[in-house]
Amino acid sequence: MQPGSSILRDLLPHLPAVRAVARRNGFAAAAAELGMSPSAVSHAIRAVETRLGTPLFARTTRSVALTEAGAALLATLEPALRNIGDALEQAHSAQGRVTGVLRLNVPRVSLPMAIAPLLPELARRHPELVVEIVSDDALTDIVAAGFDAGVRVGEMIAQDMVAVRLTPPFRAVLVASPEYLAAHGEPASVAGLAAHNCIGYRLLASGALYAWELQDDGRDIAVDVAGSVRLTDPLFARDLALAGVGIAYLFEPLVAADLQARRLRRVLPDAAIQEPGLFLYFPRGAAEAPKLRAFIEVARERLARAPE
């Protein structure tokens, strides 16, 4: 018997549980991900710790965290486990089947703009593929959190990632309902926003209030706004604008139908800035996985059909 083969045989079935508990920071969440009971996950972790003779997790009544030994083990195992998963999916792909779970970390605004339109065609072509979407506006580290890919506005993507365009560029516009504008008037300039009820945003990643990025006489400026509501969910800003609460700052595709139907009106249209668009991003080499290649293929086909 090869050295280490016994320990590998004993522990290999339990390693996905170690990975899931570390990723989910808990046994119940890991069990849900793996389709196991929490007690089975707990048993798997104990089996690995007993065989290795060292604790992998520090447990309290409120949290589960990797020990130094656990973090070192997982750092070594993670690439190997990913490679095993990719190899199995490659084998299925060779038979014309794309399987597995594609985990995406995406901001909420991207769901209607870039993700939801792709899912029907992806399900039609690859019925055995599961797409798990985690809505997240906090700029999570997708590699550390175990995601296959993420979605962000182009300028927010780290340079060591591969980026694939999902949407054409679009504008960030100011909008309000006709009722609000009839009652409060329209600002004549960017400075005039100070006299209006502006629907603000608090950034989840930093906790800071977002300063609206606008154009003023050809200059890019950041404007601090004030109002009766602050949000962390920009999709809700559309609902509030439609309800006549105030002026909202939104990506134009999210309100295109409302503008066309005149449920909303543009405010200070010359102040709108151009955004680079939404991009799928992932570590180099990740696109070798058939599940991610399948998603990219459908996304590129849809983008090619998008109006210029």
MILO-142066 format. One record per residue (C-alpha): y, x, z; residue in three letters. Coordinates in Angstrom, 2 decimals. Example, Ala and Ser with C-alpha at 12.3 -4.5 7.8 and 13.67 -1.06 7.14 Angstrom:
BEGIN
((-4.50, 12.30, 7.80), "ALA")
((-1.06, 13.67, 7.14), "SER")
***
This chain:
BEGIN
((0.00, 0.00, 0.00), "MET")
((3.45, 1.33, -0.91), "GLN")
((5.72, 2.23, 2.04), "PRO")
((7.94, -0.71, 2.83), "GLY")
((5.87, -3.19, 0.82), "SER")
((4.65, -4.93, 3.97), "SER")
((8.14, -5.48, 5.36), "ILE")
((9.36, -6.58, 1.95), "LEU")
((6.51, -9.12, 1.67), "ARG")
((7.26, -10.44, 5.15), "ASP")
((11.02, -10.76, 4.76), "LEU")
((11.68, -11.54, 1.11), "LEU")
((11.20, -15.34, 1.44), "PRO")
((13.73, -15.41, 4.30), "HIS")
((16.55, -13.39, 2.70), "LEU")
((18.20, -16.37, 0.96), "PRO")
((18.61, -17.95, 4.40), "ALA")
((20.36, -14.82, 5.70), "VAL")
((22.68, -14.89, 2.73), "ARG")
((23.43, -18.61, 3.08), "ALA")
((24.17, -18.44, 6.83), "VAL")
((26.56, -15.54, 6.24), "ALA")
((28.28, -17.37, 3.40), "ARG")
((28.54, -20.70, 5.19), "ARG")
((29.22, -19.32, 8.69), "ASN")
((26.68, -21.66, 10.22), "GLY")
((23.08, -22.85, 10.21), "PHE")
((23.69, -26.52, 9.39), "ALA")
((25.86, -25.76, 6.36), "ALA")
((23.37, -23.13, 5.17), "ALA")
((20.51, -25.60, 5.58), "ALA")
((22.36, -28.17, 3.47), "ALA")
((22.94, -25.59, 0.73), "GLU")
((19.29, -24.52, 0.69), "LEU")
((17.78, -27.99, 1.07), "GLY")
((16.09, -26.96, 4.32), "MET")
((16.29, -28.20, 7.89), "SER")
((18.54, -26.29, 10.32), "PRO")
((15.50, -25.44, 12.42), "SER")
((13.77, -23.90, 9.39), "ALA")
((16.86, -21.80, 8.65), "VAL")
((17.02, -20.72, 12.30), "SER")
((13.34, -19.76, 12.18), "HIS")
((13.92, -17.69, 9.03), "ALA")
((16.79, -15.78, 10.64), "ILE")
((14.76, -15.11, 13.80), "ARG")
((11.85, -13.86, 11.68), "ALA")
((14.07, -11.32, 9.92), "VAL")
((15.77, -10.20, 13.13), "GLU")
((12.43, -9.81, 14.91), "THR")
((10.90, -7.83, 12.02), "ARG")
((13.94, -5.55, 11.77), "LEU")
((14.39, -5.27, 15.52), "GLY")
((18.11, -5.97, 15.45), "THR")
((20.33, -9.09, 15.55), "PRO")
((21.99, -9.96, 12.25), "LEU")
((24.28, -12.68, 13.63), "PHE")
((26.38, -13.06, 16.76), "ALA")
((26.06, -16.68, 17.87), "ARG")
((28.30, -18.74, 20.11), "THR")
((28.41, -22.49, 20.67), "THR")
((31.23, -22.69, 18.10), "ARG")
((30.63, -19.95, 15.55), "SER")
((28.15, -17.73, 13.78), "VAL")
((29.27, -14.32, 12.52), "ALA")
((27.53, -11.29, 11.06), "LEU")
((26.95, -8.33, 13.35), "THR")
((27.70, -4.85, 12.06), "GLU")
((24.01, -4.43, 11.19), "ALA")
((23.95, -7.82, 9.48), "GLY")
((27.04, -7.05, 7.42), "ALA")
((25.59, -3.70, 6.32), "ALA")
((22.28, -5.31, 5.37), "LEU")
((23.94, -8.10, 3.41), "LEU")
((26.25, -5.71, 1.57), "ALA")
((23.15, -3.94, 0.27), "THR")
((21.11, -7.07, -0.39), "LEU")
((23.76, -9.20, -2.10), "GLU")
((23.69, -7.40, -5.50), "PRO")
((19.87, -7.37, -5.44), "ALA")
((19.62, -11.08, -4.65), "LEU")
((22.14, -11.89, -7.35), "ARG")
((20.18, -9.79, -9.85), "ASN")
((16.95, -11.58, -8.95), "ILE")
((18.62, -14.95, -9.46), "GLY")
((20.11, -13.84, -12.76), "ASP")
((16.73, -12.52, -13.94), "ALA")
((15.03, -15.84, -13.16), "LEU")
((17.77, -17.75, -14.95), "GLU")
((17.47, -15.37, -17.93), "GLN")
((13.76, -16.17, -18.09), "ALA")
((14.52, -19.90, -18.19), "HIS")
((17.22, -19.29, -20.77), "SER")
((14.75, -17.50, -23.04), "ALA")
((12.91, -20.82, -23.22), "GLN")
((16.13, -22.63, -24.16), "GLY")
((16.78, -23.85, -20.61), "ARG")
((19.87, -23.17, -18.50), "VAL")
((19.11, -23.80, -14.82), "THR")
((20.38, -22.94, -11.38), "GLY")
((23.56, -23.73, -9.46), "VAL")
((26.93, -22.65, -10.85), "LEU")
((29.35, -22.41, -7.90), "ARG")
((33.03, -22.68, -8.81), "LEU")
((36.05, -22.27, -6.55), "ASN")
((38.98, -24.18, -8.05), "VAL")
((42.42, -25.49, -7.09), "PRO")
((42.69, -29.28, -7.06), "ARG")
((45.17, -29.38, -9.92), "VAL")
((42.57, -27.81, -12.21), "SER")
((40.07, -30.65, -11.72), "LEU")
((41.72, -33.17, -14.08), "PRO")
((43.32, -30.50, -16.26), "MET")
((40.40, -28.16, -16.96), "ALA")
((37.16, -28.91, -15.11), "ILE")
((36.40, -32.65, -15.33), "ALA")
((36.74, -32.76, -19.16), "PRO")
((33.99, -30.13, -19.49), "LEU")
((31.35, -31.67, -17.25), "LEU")
((30.05, -34.48, -19.52), "PRO")
((29.30, -32.10, -22.39), "GLU")
((27.87, -29.48, -20.04), "LEU")
((25.53, -32.08, -18.50), "ALA")
((24.47, -33.29, -21.95), "ARG")
((23.56, -29.80, -23.16), "ARG")
((22.10, -28.44, -19.93), "HIS")
((20.69, -31.26, -17.78), "PRO")
((18.95, -28.80, -15.43), "GLU")
((22.18, -26.99, -14.55), "LEU")
((23.97, -28.01, -11.34), "VAL")
((27.71, -27.34, -11.14), "VAL")
((28.93, -27.15, -7.55), "GLU")
((32.72, -27.34, -7.35), "ILE")
((34.61, -26.41, -4.20), "VAL")
((38.22, -27.59, -4.28), "SER")
((40.34, -24.85, -2.72), "ASP")
((44.04, -23.98, -2.93), "ASP")
((43.87, -21.06, -0.49), "ALA")
((43.07, -18.24, -2.96), "LEU")
((39.61, -17.54, -1.53), "THR")
((37.85, -14.25, -2.33), "ASP")
((35.20, -15.64, -4.69), "ILE")
((32.93, -12.61, -4.45), "VAL")
((32.84, -12.52, -0.65), "ALA")
((32.35, -16.30, -0.51), "ALA")
((29.45, -16.26, -2.96), "GLY")
((31.04, -18.09, -5.89), "PHE")
((30.09, -17.39, -9.49), "ASP")
((33.64, -17.91, -10.73), "ALA")
((37.03, -19.31, -9.81), "GLY")
((39.97, -20.96, -11.53), "VAL")
((43.60, -19.97, -11.09), "ARG")
((46.89, -19.81, -12.92), "VAL")
((46.71, -16.67, -15.08), "GLY")
((49.33, -14.61, -13.27), "GLU")
((47.48, -15.01, -9.95), "MET")
((44.23, -13.30, -11.05), "ILE")
((43.33, -9.82, -9.78), "ALA")
((43.26, -7.15, -12.47), "GLN")
((39.65, -6.17, -11.74), "ASP")
((38.42, -9.64, -12.78), "MET")
((37.52, -10.94, -16.24), "VAL")
((39.64, -13.93, -17.25), "ALA")
((38.79, -16.64, -19.79), "VAL")
((41.48, -19.11, -20.81), "ARG")
((40.73, -22.75, -20.02), "LEU")
((44.00, -24.44, -21.06), "THR")
((46.95, -23.68, -23.31), "PRO")
((50.16, -22.63, -21.56), "PRO")
((52.05, -25.54, -20.01), "PHE")
((55.37, -26.22, -18.30), "ARG")
((56.11, -26.88, -14.65), "ALA")
((58.46, -29.86, -14.73), "VAL")
((60.58, -31.96, -12.39), "LEU")
((59.89, -35.70, -12.47), "VAL")
((60.96, -38.83, -10.63), "ALA")
((60.48, -42.56, -11.04), "SER")
((63.13, -44.66, -12.81), "PRO")
((63.55, -46.59, -9.56), "GLU")
((64.33, -43.46, -7.55), "TYR")
((66.82, -42.23, -10.14), "LEU")
((68.50, -45.65, -10.35), "ALA")
((68.98, -45.65, -6.58), "ALA")
((69.99, -42.02, -6.07), "HIS")
((71.29, -40.80, -9.42), "GLY")
((70.21, -37.69, -11.31), "GLU")
((71.14, -34.14, -10.30), "PRO")
((73.50, -32.60, -12.85), "ALA")
((72.35, -29.05, -12.10), "SER")
((69.73, -27.10, -10.17), "VAL")
((72.20, -26.84, -7.30), "ALA")
((72.34, -30.63, -7.24), "GLY")
((68.71, -30.78, -6.04), "LEU")
((70.05, -30.08, -2.55), "ALA")
((71.35, -33.65, -2.41), "ALA")
((67.97, -35.18, -3.33), "HIS")
((64.70, -35.97, -1.60), "ASN")
((62.39, -33.29, -3.03), "CYS")
((58.64, -33.45, -2.39), "ILE")
((57.82, -30.02, -0.96), "GLY")
((54.70, -27.86, -0.87), "TYR")
((53.28, -25.70, 1.88), "ARG")
((51.07, -22.87, 0.61), "LEU")
((47.65, -22.79, 2.26), "LEU")
((47.13, -19.07, 1.69), "ALA")
((50.31, -17.91, 3.44), "SER")
((51.54, -20.99, 5.26), "GLY")
((54.96, -20.55, 3.66), "ALA")
((56.98, -23.29, 2.02), "LEU")
((56.89, -22.98, -1.75), "TYR")
((60.23, -22.33, -3.44), "ALA")
((60.36, -24.15, -6.78), "TRP")
((60.38, -21.70, -9.68), "GLU")
((62.99, -22.90, -12.16), "LEU")
((65.30, -21.74, -14.93), "GLN")
((69.05, -21.83, -14.45), "ASP")
((71.28, -20.68, -17.33), "ASP")
((68.40, -18.64, -18.72), "GLY")
((67.60, -16.96, -15.40), "ARG")
((64.36, -17.34, -13.44), "ASP")
((65.20, -18.47, -9.92), "ILE")
((63.35, -19.69, -6.82), "ALA")
((64.88, -22.74, -5.19), "VAL")
((64.25, -23.80, -1.60), "ASP")
((64.12, -27.61, -1.51), "VAL")
((64.12, -30.16, 1.29), "ALA")
((62.81, -33.67, 1.63), "GLY")
((60.97, -36.19, 3.74), "SER")
((57.46, -35.09, 2.70), "VAL")
((55.66, -31.75, 2.44), "ARG")
((52.20, -31.45, 0.89), "LEU")
((49.39, -28.99, 0.42), "THR")
((47.91, -31.14, -2.39), "ASP")
((50.07, -31.20, -5.53), "PRO")
((48.09, -34.09, -7.01), "LEU")
((49.43, -36.31, -4.23), "PHE")
((52.98, -35.41, -5.31), "ALA")
((52.44, -37.41, -8.48), "ARG")
((51.49, -40.48, -6.45), "ASP")
((54.60, -40.12, -4.29), "LEU")
((56.83, -39.67, -7.33), "ALA")
((55.38, -42.84, -8.87), "LEU")
((56.05, -44.64, -5.59), "ALA")
((59.72, -43.67, -5.78), "GLY")
((59.71, -41.29, -2.81), "VAL")
((61.58, -38.48, -4.53), "GLY")
((61.57, -35.70, -7.11), "ILE")
((58.27, -33.87, -7.66), "ALA")
((57.51, -30.45, -9.14), "TYR")
((54.30, -30.70, -11.20), "LEU")
((52.42, -29.19, -14.11), "PHE")
((53.34, -31.25, -17.16), "GLU")
((49.76, -32.15, -18.26), "PRO")
((49.29, -33.97, -14.94), "LEU")
((52.14, -36.38, -15.70), "VAL")
((52.08, -36.47, -19.52), "ALA")
((50.70, -40.02, -19.61), "ALA")
((53.21, -41.18, -16.99), "ASP")
((56.10, -39.70, -18.96), "LEU")
((54.90, -41.31, -22.18), "GLN")
((54.55, -44.69, -20.46), "ALA")
((57.96, -44.20, -18.79), "ARG")
((56.52, -44.58, -15.32), "ARG")
((58.19, -41.23, -14.63), "LEU")
((61.21, -39.49, -16.15), "ARG")
((62.01, -35.81, -16.56), "ARG")
((64.68, -34.41, -14.28), "VAL")
((66.66, -31.33, -15.38), "LEU")
((64.34, -30.67, -18.36), "PRO")
((66.08, -27.39, -19.20), "ASP")
((65.10, -26.05, -15.78), "ALA")
((61.34, -26.27, -16.52), "ALA")
((59.49, -22.96, -16.64), "ILE")
((56.50, -22.01, -18.78), "GLN")
((53.23, -21.27, -16.97), "GLU")
((50.57, -19.08, -18.62), "PRO")
((47.84, -21.72, -18.22), "GLY")
((44.65, -22.04, -16.20), "LEU")
((41.97, -19.35, -16.44), "PHE")
((38.36, -19.04, -15.34), "LEU")
((37.86, -15.67, -13.64), "TYR")
((34.82, -13.77, -12.43), "PHE")
((33.59, -10.21, -11.69), "PRO")
((32.70, -7.95, -14.58), "ARG")
((29.08, -8.44, -15.61), "GLY")
((28.85, -11.96, -14.17), "ALA")
((29.06, -13.53, -17.63), "ALA")
((25.56, -12.19, -18.32), "GLU")
((24.23, -15.10, -16.25), "ALA")
((23.19, -17.94, -18.60), "PRO")
((24.76, -20.62, -16.38), "LYS")
((28.20, -19.00, -16.59), "LEU")
((27.83, -18.29, -20.31), "ARG")
((27.02, -21.97, -20.86), "ALA")
((30.16, -23.06, -19.01), "PHE")
((32.33, -20.58, -20.93), "ILE")
((30.90, -21.76, -24.26), "GLU")
((31.83, -25.39, -23.60), "VAL")
((35.26, -24.38, -22.25), "ALA")
((36.07, -22.30, -25.34), "ARG")
((35.01, -25.08, -27.68), "GLU")
((37.28, -27.57, -25.89), "ARG")
((40.20, -25.12, -25.90), "LEU")
((39.78, -24.61, -29.67), "ALA")
((40.24, -28.36, -30.14), "ARG")
((43.33, -28.55, -27.90), "ALA")
((46.60, -29.38, -29.68), "PRO")
((48.91, -26.41, -30.13), "GLU")
***
